[in-house]
Amino acid sequence: MNKLKIPRYIQWIVLTGIIFLLLMSLMRMALVLSFKIPSTTHTPFFDVFLLGMRYDLRDVCIASLLVFLIGSIPALHPFEKKWGRRISFIIWTVLIIVFALFYTVDFANYAYLSQRLRANLLNLLQDTKTSLGLVWENYHVGWIILALLLLGSGLLALVRISYNIVLSRQKLATKPSRIIWSILFFLLLAAGIFGKFNQYPLRWSDAFSFENDYAANIALNPFQSFFSSLEFRHASFDLDATRKAYPFMSAYLGVDKPDSNQLNYERAVVPAPDSSQQIAPNVVIVICESFSAYKSSMYGNPLNTTPYFAQLCKEGIFFNRCFTPSYGTARGVWATITGIPDVDFINTSSRNPLAVDQHSIINDFKDYDKLYFIGGSTSWANIRGLLTNNIQGVHIYEQDDYDAPKIDVWGVSDKNLFLGANKILAVKQKPFFAIIQTSDNHRPYTIPDEDKTEFKTRNVSKDSLKKFGFEDASEYNAFRYADFGYQKFFEAASKEPYFKNTIFVFVGDHGIRGDAGNMFSNAWTDQLTSEHVPLLFYAPALLQPKEYSFNASQIDILPTVAGICKIPYTNTTLGRDLLDAKRLTTEANRHNAVFIVDPDSKRIGVIKDNFYFSYGANNSSPEKIMSTVNNDKVVLTDSLRNEYRNLTDAFYETARYMLLNNKKK
């Protein structure tokens, strides 16, 4: 290093960082040797350790950056100023204490819960006396303290040795070389912290790409696990409130064996065999970006933005009163795949390491290939962790997997996403379950140059755009371009053999808040434009056209698909089969309820019968009830209040519980 004229304080940081990196790798090896590998788990240890070293390198780079920045101050230089050396050793001492404490608690936590250290452990400090008593009774506290002292002392000794080694070297770095090496070193540290040669940084969800919890736990380290879950440490549920709601919810969902002690929500569904169904149908679910119902042609919008999709709705099973539980793409993807409304007000549940383990009905499609297509990257919102950890054998296709250029931050265009997906599905030999997630109907509303000859943008007056739900011409044309993409998809797919035996499901990930004008009642403009989306099941060779006007939810999609495909499945969440014969009676539909949560205003509510009822969570804002069919004022009587308040509370408390207790078996 001296020959390269690298400043001594950079040499010291590098040498110390290598020591910590090696020690963290040894800690990972100790974890593997200390705890038995599950017999059902295949763990690619080389790949796991390689990813683990990247997490470790990030933490080492963060610590090194702190020491580097302080040492770069002339008055605090660790090799030229006495106080600089003292402060550097104080910093390293604090870091060593934190390091030793984190790894000690992490090992104890893994021994007890088989999971890495998470921030919800801080919640135990609310009852410090009981928590300390639990620790004292379950762990050899004396030996743990001794281990902490030995580990800390040993590390500090290594840091001092590395300092003395570098100190003994001759100072050769000139001022220009110090400046150059400082810039290079800063950039290297920044790259190590980012962790990827990608538009998204290294995240905790990357550990779940191995598709088993054991491998993910080995790859993670206590710092990554703890700080990734820090903002979710208060994510919890009210067990008493969940139990109070259980009698109603278990009856509403049709639970096979109600058990209020175990809170069992399991329903084993075994459809009657269909002799006419010779081959298992394929499934393609298209999650459509910002597919607002009131902006589309199916609901009479005079701008006629989606004429092609409107025709599809006449040829399939169309639910014209479908609602997403919440607003936001990540929440929509979550609800579709898990069947649980995302009721986390802090952040999306896809970003919550505490909720990453979820049962999904998709896995009941036993002999199906599972595929997920997105024009961009599933690193966005940590969707990758949700998919790879919970859908067995899922194959994810992202922006670099298509023979098409990126058009903006969201990757390739929806048209090329559809054509790329069709090309892959066309050669599948087994039945498949595919999800396609679109994104073009989203700012910056890019329409590719390659399509501008065939797809013609239109100019509409600002008054008309505003009147019928659009902010400007770019949003309006992007909505029309989405319809163009659906058309191109079906033109290509209809030429392939798989088309006739495939059930296509189209649903909006969410709507867009706006003025629904005279197209809907005021309840829509007040709230429901954000959640009201089209839901279409399309399979001309398999399904008879039908339009339904009862309340439906995004969480109902998977049970309904499984029912159509005659797939035996286990349902453990809030979704129900929309086409179940028992639910298609007038009386059953009258009692059908849809749960809505607005994370921005922290408002929760339900749509039932012809009313939308809502209130601020934790009573943060008043109760309100509105008609969903007209603008007549609704009087909130005690009877209505009790019915709708209890219903809202039941959905909310059950969803909170399920987010953290719907673990796959």
C-alpha positions in Angstrom: 0.0 0.0 0.0 2.9 2.3 0.7 4.2 1.9 -2.9 0.8 3.1 -4.1 1.2 6.1 -1.8 -2.1 5.3 -0.1 -2.5 7.6 3.0 -1.9 5.7 6.2 -5.3 6.4 7.8 -6.9 4.8 4.7 -4.6 1.8 5.0 -5.6 1.5 8.7 -9.3 1.7 7.9 -9.0 -1.0 5.1 -7.0 -3.3 7.4 -9.5 -2.9 10.2 -12.4 -3.4 7.9 -10.9 -6.7 6.6 -10.6 -7.9 10.2 -14.3 -7.1 10.8 -15.4 -8.7 7.5 -13.5 -11.9 8.3 -15.0 -12.0 11.8 -18.5 -11.5 10.5 -18.0 -14.4 8.1 -16.8 -16.5 11.0 -19.9 -15.6 12.9 -22.1 -16.7 10.0 -20.2 -20.0 9.9 -20.7 -20.4 13.7 -24.4 -19.9 13.2 -24.6 -22.7 10.7 -22.5 -25.0 12.9 -24.5 -24.2 16.0 -28.0 -24.7 14.7 -29.3 -27.7 12.8 -30.1 -27.3 9.1 -33.8 -28.3 8.5 -33.9 -31.7 6.7 -36.3 -30.4 4.1 -34.2 -27.4 3.2 -31.8 -27.2 0.3 -29.3 -24.5 1.1 -26.8 -23.3 -1.6 -24.2 -22.3 1.0 -21.7 -20.7 -1.4 -24.4 -18.3 -2.8 -25.7 -17.7 0.7 -22.3 -16.8 2.1 -21.5 -14.6 -0.9 -24.7 -12.6 -0.4 -24.0 -12.5 3.3 -20.6 -11.0 2.7 -22.2 -8.3 0.7 -24.5 -7.5 3.7 -21.4 -7.6 6.0 -19.4 -5.4 3.6 -22.2 -2.8 3.7 -22.0 -2.5 7.5 -18.2 -2.4 7.4 -18.3 0.3 4.8 -20.7 2.4 7.0 -18.5 2.1 10.0 -15.4 2.8 7.9 -17.0 5.9 6.3 -17.7 7.3 9.8 -14.1 6.9 10.8 -12.8 8.1 7.4 -14.9 11.4 7.5 -13.8 12.2 11.0 -10.1 11.4 10.2 -10.3 13.6 7.1 -10.6 16.6 9.4 -7.0 17.9 9.8 -7.4 18.6 13.5 -8.7 15.0 14.1 -6.3 13.1 11.9 -5.6 9.7 13.7 -1.9 9.5 12.7 -1.0 13.2 13.0 -3.0 14.5 15.9 -3.1 13.1 19.5 -6.8 13.9 19.8 -7.5 12.4 16.4 -6.0 9.1 17.6 -8.1 9.2 20.8 -11.3 10.0 19.1 -10.7 7.3 16.5 -10.2 4.7 19.2 -13.3 5.9 21.1 -15.3 5.5 17.9 -13.9 2.0 17.3 -14.6 1.1 20.9 -18.2 2.1 20.6 -18.6 0.2 17.3 -17.0 -2.8 18.9 -19.4 -2.7 21.9 -22.3 -2.4 19.5 -20.9 -5.3 17.3 -20.4 -7.6 20.3 -23.8 -6.8 21.8 -25.7 -7.3 18.5 -24.1 -10.6 17.7 -24.5 -11.9 21.3 -28.2 -11.0 21.4 -28.6 -12.3 17.8 -27.3 -15.7 18.7 -29.6 -15.9 21.8 -32.6 -14.7 19.7 -31.9 -17.3 17.0 -31.6 -20.1 19.6 -35.0 -19.1 21.0 -37.0 -18.1 17.9 -35.0 -19.4 14.9 -34.8 -15.9 13.4 -32.2 -13.1 13.3 -32.4 -10.1 15.6 -35.3 -7.9 14.8 -36.3 -4.5 16.1 -39.6 -5.7 17.6 -37.4 -7.0 20.4 -37.3 -3.3 21.6 -40.9 -3.6 22.5 -39.9 -5.8 25.4 -38.2 -2.8 27.0 -41.7 -1.4 27.7 -41.8 -4.0 30.5 -38.2 -4.0 31.5 -38.5 -5.9 34.7 -40.3 -8.9 33.3 -38.1 -8.9 30.2 -34.9 -9.0 32.3 -36.4 -11.7 34.4 -37.1 -13.8 31.3 -33.5 -13.3 30.1 -32.1 -14.2 33.5 -34.2 -17.4 33.7 -33.5 -18.6 30.2 -29.9 -17.7 29.5 -26.5 -18.0 31.2 -26.2 -14.3 31.7 -22.8 -14.5 33.5 -21.2 -16.5 30.6 -22.8 -14.1 28.1 -21.3 -11.1 29.8 -17.9 -12.8 29.9 -18.2 -13.6 26.2 -19.1 -10.0 25.5 -16.0 -8.7 27.4 -13.7 -11.2 25.7 -15.0 -10.5 22.3 -14.9 -6.7 22.8 -11.4 -6.8 24.3 -10.1 -9.1 21.5 -11.5 -6.8 18.8 -10.1 -3.7 20.4 -6.7 -5.3 20.7 -6.8 -6.2 16.9 -7.7 -2.6 16.1 -4.7 -1.4 18.1 -2.4 -3.9 16.5 -3.5 -2.8 13.0 -3.0 0.8 14.0 0.6 0.1 15.2 1.4 -1.8 12.0 0.3 1.1 9.8 2.0 3.6 12.1 5.3 1.9 11.7 5.1 2.5 7.9 6.8 5.4 6.3 4.6 8.4 5.4 4.9 8.6 1.6 1.5 10.1 0.5 1.8 13.5 -1.0 -1.1 16.1 -0.9 -2.3 15.4 -4.4 -2.2 11.6 -3.8 -4.1 12.1 -0.6 -6.8 14.0 -2.4 -7.1 11.4 -5.2 -7.1 8.4 -2.8 -9.6 10.1 -0.5 -12.0 10.6 -3.4 -11.5 7.0 -4.7 -11.9 5.6 -1.2 -15.1 7.5 -0.6 -16.6 6.2 -3.9 -15.6 2.7 -3.0 -17.3 2.9 0.4 -20.4 4.4 -1.2 -20.5 1.5 -3.7 -20.1 -1.0 -0.8 -23.0 0.6 1.0 -25.2 0.6 -2.1 -24.4 -3.1 -2.6 -25.5 -3.6 -6.2 -24.7 -2.7 -9.7 -28.4 -1.8 -10.2 -30.9 1.1 -9.9 -32.0 -0.4 -6.5 -29.7 -0.9 -3.5 -29.1 -4.2 -1.8 -32.1 -4.9 0.5 -33.1 -7.4 3.1 -35.6 -9.0 0.6 -32.7 -10.2 -1.6 -31.9 -12.7 1.1 -35.3 -14.4 0.4 -34.4 -15.1 -3.2 -33.2 -18.6 -2.0 -36.8 -19.5 -1.3 -36.3 -20.8 2.2 -36.2 -19.1 5.5 -33.1 -20.9 6.8 -31.0 -19.7 3.8 -32.4 -16.1 4.3 -31.5 -16.1 8.0 -28.0 -17.3 7.3 -27.4 -14.7 4.6 -28.6 -11.8 6.8 -26.6 -10.4 9.7 -28.1 -8.9 12.8 -27.5 -5.3 11.7 -29.3 -5.8 8.4 -32.2 -7.7 10.0 -32.5 -5.2 12.9 -32.4 -1.9 11.0 -34.6 -3.2 8.2 -37.3 -3.9 10.7 -36.8 -0.8 12.9 -39.6 1.3 11.4 -41.9 -1.7 11.7 -41.1 -2.5 15.4 -44.6 -1.2 16.5 -46.4 -3.3 13.8 -48.6 -5.5 15.9 -52.1 -6.6 16.6 -54.6 -6.5 19.4 -55.2 -10.1 20.4 -58.2 -9.4 22.5 -59.9 -7.4 19.7 -59.1 -10.1 17.3 -60.7 -12.7 19.5 -63.7 -10.5 20.0 -64.2 -10.3 16.2 -63.5 -14.0 15.7 -67.1 -15.4 16.0 -68.4 -13.0 13.4 -65.3 -13.4 11.0 -65.2 -17.2 11.3 -68.9 -17.4 10.4 -68.5 -14.7 7.6 -65.6 -16.6 6.1 -67.1 -20.1 6.5 -64.2 -21.5 8.7 -64.3 -25.3 8.8 -63.4 -25.7 12.4 -63.8 -22.5 14.4 -61.5 -22.2 17.3 -61.3 -18.9 19.1 -58.3 -20.0 21.2 -56.1 -20.9 18.2 -57.8 -18.3 16.0 -58.1 -20.8 13.1 -59.2 -19.2 9.8 -58.5 -22.3 7.7 -61.0 -23.4 5.0 -60.2 -26.5 3.0 -62.0 -26.2 -0.3 -62.4 -29.2 -2.6 -64.4 -28.3 -5.7 -66.6 -31.0 -7.3 -64.7 -32.5 -10.3 -65.7 -31.2 -13.8 -65.7 -34.0 -16.3 -65.7 -31.5 -19.2 -62.4 -30.1 -18.0 -59.8 -32.4 -19.6 -56.7 -30.2 -19.2 -55.9 -28.0 -16.2 -56.5 -24.4 -17.3 -53.6 -21.9 -17.4 -54.0 -18.7 -15.4 -52.8 -15.2 -16.3 -53.5 -12.4 -13.8 -52.8 -8.9 -15.1 -52.4 -6.3 -12.4 -53.1 -3.1 -14.2 -51.5 0.1 -13.1 -53.9 2.8 -11.9 -56.9 1.3 -13.6 -59.5 3.7 -12.3 -63.1 2.5 -13.0 -64.6 6.0 -13.4 -61.9 6.9 -16.0 -62.7 3.9 -18.2 -65.3 3.1 -20.9 -67.1 0.4 -19.0 -68.7 3.0 -16.7 -69.8 5.4 -19.3 -67.0 7.9 -19.3 -67.7 10.1 -22.4 -64.0 10.2 -23.3 -64.2 6.5 -24.1 -60.6 5.7 -23.0 -60.8 1.9 -23.0 -63.1 0.7 -25.9 -61.2 -2.6 -26.4 -61.3 -3.6 -22.7 -65.0 -2.6 -22.6 -65.6 -5.2 -25.3 -63.7 -7.8 -23.4 -65.9 -7.2 -20.4 -68.9 -8.0 -22.5 -67.3 -11.4 -23.4 -66.2 -12.4 -19.9 -67.3 -12.4 -16.3 -67.2 -8.8 -15.2 -67.5 -7.4 -11.7 -68.4 -3.8 -12.0 -68.2 -3.0 -8.2 -64.7 -4.3 -7.3 -62.6 -2.4 -4.8 -59.0 -2.6 -3.8 -58.5 -2.6 0.0 -56.2 0.4 -0.3 -54.4 2.8 -2.5 -50.9 2.1 -3.8 -49.3 -0.5 -6.2 -47.3 -2.3 -3.5 -50.5 -2.6 -1.4 -52.4 -3.9 -4.4 -49.9 -6.5 -5.3 -49.8 -7.6 -1.6 -53.6 -7.9 -1.4 -53.8 -9.9 -4.6 -51.1 -12.4 -3.7 -51.9 -12.9 0.0 -55.6 -12.2 0.3 -55.0 -9.8 3.2 -55.7 -6.0 3.1 -52.5 -4.1 3.9 -53.4 -2.2 7.0 -50.0 -1.1 7.9 -50.1 2.7 8.3 -46.4 3.2 8.6 -45.2 1.6 5.4 -46.3 -1.1 3.0 -46.3 -4.7 4.4 -44.1 -5.8 1.4 -41.3 -3.7 3.1 -41.8 -5.3 6.5 -39.4 -8.2 7.3 -41.8 -9.2 10.1 -44.5 -10.0 7.5 -42.5 -11.6 4.8 -43.7 -15.1 5.5 -47.2 -15.5 4.0 -49.3 -18.4 2.8 -50.6 -17.9 -0.7 -53.3 -19.9 -2.6 -51.0 -19.8 -5.6 -49.0 -22.7 -4.1 -52.1 -24.9 -4.3 -51.7 -24.9 -8.1 -49.3 -27.9 -7.5 -48.1 -28.9 -10.9 -48.1 -25.4 -12.4 -45.1 -23.3 -13.5 -45.2 -20.1 -11.6 -44.1 -16.9 -13.4 -44.1 -13.2 -12.6 -43.6 -10.6 -15.3 -42.8 -6.9 -14.6 -41.4 -4.3 -17.0 -39.1 -2.9 -14.3 -37.6 -4.5 -11.2 -39.1 -6.4 -8.3 -36.5 -4.8 -6.0 -39.0 -1.9 -6.0 -40.9 -1.9 -2.7 -39.2 -5.3 -1.8 -41.8 -7.1 -3.9 -39.0 -9.7 -4.7 -39.1 -10.8 -1.1 -42.8 -11.3 -1.1 -42.6 -13.4 -4.3 -39.6 -15.5 -3.8 -40.2 -16.3 -0.2 -43.9 -17.3 -0.6 -44.4 -18.6 -4.1 -42.7 -21.9 -4.6 -40.4 -22.1 -7.6 -41.5 -18.7 -9.0 -39.5 -17.5 -12.0 -39.3 -13.7 -12.2 -38.9 -11.8 -15.4 -37.6 -8.2 -15.2 -36.6 -5.4 -17.4 -33.3 -7.0 -18.6 -35.1 -10.2 -19.6 -36.9 -8.7 -22.5 -35.6 -7.9 -26.0 -36.8 -4.4 -25.7 -35.4 -1.0 -24.6 -36.2 0.7 -21.3 -38.4 3.7 -21.9 -38.3 5.3 -18.4 -37.7 4.5 -14.7 -40.4 1.8 -14.9 -38.5 -0.3 -17.5 -39.8 -1.6 -20.8 -43.2 -0.5 -22.2 -46.3 -2.4 -21.3 -46.8 -3.5 -24.9 -43.3 -5.0 -25.0 -43.9 -6.5 -21.5 -47.0 -8.2 -22.8 -45.4 -9.4 -26.0 -42.3 -10.7 -24.0 -44.6 -12.6 -21.6 -46.6 -14.1 -24.5 -43.4 -15.3 -26.1 -42.4 -17.1 -22.9 -45.9 -18.5 -22.2 -46.3 -19.8 -25.8 -43.6 -22.4 -25.3 -44.7 -23.7 -21.9 -45.3 -27.4 -21.8 -46.9 -27.5 -18.4 -49.9 -25.6 -17.1 -48.8 -22.2 -15.8 -49.8 -19.6 -13.3 -48.5 -16.2 -14.5 -48.9 -12.7 -13.1 -48.1 -9.6 -15.3 -47.7 -6.3 -13.6 -48.0 -3.2 -15.8 -46.7 0.3 -15.2 -47.1 2.7 -18.2 -50.3 4.2 -16.8 -48.2 6.1 -14.2 -46.1 9.2 -14.3 -44.1 10.1 -16.4 -46.8 8.7 -18.7 -44.3 7.6 -21.4 -45.6 6.5 -24.8 -42.8 4.8 -26.7 -41.7 6.4 -30.0 -42.0 3.0 -31.7 -45.8 3.0 -31.1 -46.6 6.6 -32.0 -47.3 5.7 -35.6 -50.0 3.1 -34.8 -51.2 4.6 -31.5 -52.4 8.2 -32.1 -52.5 10.6 -29.2 -55.6 12.8 -29.0 -56.1 16.4 -27.9 -59.0 17.1 -25.6 -60.0 20.4 -24.1 -58.8 21.0 -20.5 -62.4 21.5 -19.4 -63.4 18.1 -20.7 -60.4 16.4 -19.2 -61.1 17.9 -15.8 -64.8 17.1 -16.0 -64.2 13.4 -16.8 -61.4 12.7 -14.3 -58.1 13.5 -16.0 -55.5 16.0 -14.9 -54.0 16.6 -18.3 -53.6 15.2 -21.8 -50.6 13.0 -20.9 -52.5 11.1 -18.3 -55.5 10.7 -20.6 -53.4 9.3 -23.4 -51.5 7.0 -21.1 -54.8 5.6 -20.0 -55.7 5.0 -23.6 -52.3 3.5 -24.3 -53.0 0.9 -21.5 -56.0 -0.2 -23.6 -53.7 -0.3 -26.7 -51.4 -2.7 -24.7 -54.3 -5.0 -23.8 -55.3 -5.2 -27.4 -51.8 -6.0 -28.6 -51.5 -8.7 -25.9 -54.6 -10.5 -27.0 -53.8 -10.1 -30.7 -50.6 -12.0 -30.0 -51.9 -14.4 -27.4 -54.9 -15.5 -29.5 -52.6 -16.9 -32.1 -51.0 -19.3 -29.6 -52.2 -22.8 -28.6 -52.4 -21.9 -24.9 -55.0 -19.1 -25.4 -58.1 -21.3 -25.5 -57.3 -23.0 -22.3 -56.3 -19.9 -20.3 -58.2 -17.9 -17.8 -57.2 -14.2 -18.0 -57.9 -12.0 -15.0 -57.6 -8.3 -15.2 -57.7 -6.1 -12.1 -56.5 -2.6 -11.2 -53.8 -2.4 -8.6 -55.7 0.7 -7.4 -57.6 3.7 -8.7 -56.7 7.3 -8.8 -58.4 9.9 -6.5 -60.4 12.4 -8.5 -63.7 14.1 -9.2 -66.1 11.4 -10.5 -68.6 14.1 -11.3 -72.1 12.9 -12.2 -70.8 9.4 -13.1 -71.0 8.2 -9.5 -72.3 9.4 -6.2 -70.4 11.8 -4.0 -69.0 8.8 -2.0 -66.7 8.1 -5.0 -65.3 11.6 -5.2 -64.9 11.7 -1.4 -62.9 8.4 -1.3 -63.8 5.5 -3.6 -62.2 6.6 -6.8 -58.9 5.6 -5.2 -60.1 2.0 -4.8 -62.8 1.3 -7.4 -61.3 -0.8 -10.2 -62.6 -3.1 -12.9 -62.3 -6.9 -12.3 -62.6 -9.2 -15.4 -62.3 -13.0 -15.7 -61.9 -13.6 -19.4 -61.9 -17.1 -21.1 -64.3 -17.3 -24.0 -63.8 -21.0 -24.4 -64.3 -21.8 -20.7 -66.6 -19.1 -19.2 -70.0 -17.8 -20.1 -70.3 -14.0 -20.2 -71.9 -12.4 -17.1 -71.9 -9.1 -15.4 -72.2 -8.9 -11.6 -73.0 -5.8 -9.6 -72.4 -6.9 -6.0 -69.5 -5.8 -4.0 -66.2 -7.6 -4.7 -62.6 -7.1 -3.5 -59.2 -7.6 -4.8 -58.5 -10.1 -2.1 -61.2 -12.4 -3.6 -59.2 -13.0 -6.8 -57.2 -16.1 -5.9 -60.0 -18.1 -4.3 -62.2 -17.3 -7.3 -59.5 -18.4 -9.8 -58.9 -21.6 -7.8 -62.7 -22.2 -7.9 -62.9 -21.7 -11.6 -59.9 -24.1 -12.2 -61.4 -26.7 -9.8 -58.2 -26.6 -7.8 -58.4 -27.9 -4.2 -57.0 -25.2 -2.0 -56.6 -24.1 1.6 -57.7 -20.5 2.3 -56.4 -18.9 5.5 -57.2 -15.2 4.8 -60.0 -12.8 4.1 -60.6 -13.5 0.4 -63.6 -15.6 -0.7 -64.7 -17.2 -4.0 -66.9 -14.7 -5.8 -68.5 -17.4 -7.9 -69.2 -19.8 -5.1 -72.9 -20.9 -5.6 -73.7 -20.0 -2.0 -72.5 -16.4 -2.6 -74.4 -15.9 -5.8 -77.8 -15.8 -4.1 -79.4 -12.4 -3.6 -79.4 -12.7 0.2 -75.7 -13.6 0.4 -74.7 -10.7 -1.9 -76.7 -8.3 0.2 -74.5 -9.2 3.2 -71.3 -9.0 1.2 -68.9 -6.4 2.6 -65.7 -4.8 1.3 -63.0 -3.4 3.6 -61.3 -0.1 2.8 -58.2 1.4 4.4 -56.7 4.8 3.6 -53.2 4.9 5.0 -52.8 8.6 4.2 -55.7 9.8 6.3 -55.5 6.7 8.5 -59.2 6.1 7.8 -60.8 2.7 7.7 -64.3 1.6 6.6 -66.5 -0.9 4.8 -68.8 -0.9 1.8 -71.9 -2.9 2.5 -75.3 -2.9 0.9 -75.6 0.6 -0.6 -73.5 2.4 2.1 -69.9 3.4 2.7 -69.1 3.8 6.3 -65.7 5.0 7.6 -63.9 6.5 10.6 -60.4 7.5 11.7 -58.4 4.6 13.1 -58.0 5.0 16.9 -60.9 7.4 16.7 -58.6 10.1 15.1 -61.5 11.5 13.1 -65.3 11.2 13.2 -67.5 8.5 11.8 -69.1 9.1 8.4 -71.7 7.2 6.3 -72.6 7.9 2.7 -74.8 6.4 0.0 -73.0 4.6 -2.8 -76.0 4.9 -5.2 -77.1 8.5 -4.8 -76.3 11.8 -3.1 -79.1 11.6 -0.5 -78.0 12.3 3.0 -77.8 9.2 5.2 -78.7 9.5 8.9 -76.3 7.5 11.0 -78.7 5.8 13.4 -77.5 3.9 16.4 -78.5 0.7 14.6 -76.5 1.5 11.5 -73.5 2.8 13.6 -73.3 -0.4 15.6 -73.6 -2.7 12.6 -71.1 -0.9 10.4 -68.7 0.0 13.2 -68.5 -3.6 14.5 -68.1 -4.8 10.9 -65.2 -2.4 10.2 -63.5 -3.2 13.5 -63.8 -7.0 12.8 -62.1 -6.6 9.4 -59.4 -4.3 10.6 -58.4 -6.3 13.7 -58.5 -9.6 11.8 -56.3 -8.1 9.0 -53.8 -6.8 11.5 -53.6 -10.2 13.1 -53.3 -12.0 9.7 -50.4 -9.8 8.5 -48.2 -11.3 11.1 -49.8 -14.8 11.5 -50.6 -16.1 8.1 -47.3 -18.1 7.8 -47.0 -20.7 5.2 -46.8 -24.3 6.4 
